[in-house]
Amino acid sequence: MEHLNDPLILRIPDVCQLLRWNEAQLYMAVRRGQIPARRMGRRVVFLRSELEAYLAQLPHVAEHAGVGCG
């Protein structure tokens, strides 16, 4: 995800697109403290570095037996 043109701060639509979630799912994850978010005035924003760290710490699929397609 590291590119020179990538913004350091992501907005809600950016994160929804990145995670392929709708806004309701994202707001719920933020309220639960599952996704790191910040307040910038009245706006909710996400630091790219914190979002990348969050994604990196998620468990690998292989760690969960019984997960599969079909």
N, C-alpha and C positions, 0 to 999 in steps of 0.2 A: 504494500500500500504506500510505500514511500516514493513520492515523486516530487520534483522541484516545484511543480505548479499546484500541488495539493494544499488546500488551506489548512491552517493550524486549528481553526475553529469551525466546527460543523453546526449547521442548523438542523432543526427537526426534519424537514424534508430530505436533507442530505443523508441523515442517519437512517431514516425509513427506507430510502432507496438502497443504501448500502447493505442493510440487514434484511431487506425485503419483508419489512413489517409495515403494518398500517400505523397511523398516529395513535390510535387507542392502545395498541400493544406496546408502543414505545413509552407513552405516558404512564402506563401501568408499571412497566419495568423501572422507570425513573422513580415513581412513587414508592416502590418496594425497595429501592436502593440497589437494584440489580445492575443498572447501567449508570456509570459515573456521569453526572451532569452538573452544570454550573448555571448560576443566574448572572445575566448581563443586563442589568436594569430589569425590565419586565420580561425579557426573553430568556428562554431556556436554551443553552448552547452546550456543545460537547467539545472537549479538547481532543484532537486527533490522537495524541499520544496516550491519553487515558483510555480512549475507546480501543486502540490497538492493544494496550496492556490487558484490558478486560477480555478481549477476544482471545488473546494468547493464553490466558489462564483457564479457559474453558476446557473441560475434559475431552479427551479424544474419544471418538465413537467406539473404538476397539475396547475401551475400558468398560463399556456397558454391554454385558452379554445379553443376547436376545434382541438387539436392535438390528433391524434389517428391513429390506423392501419386500413387500408381498407377503 
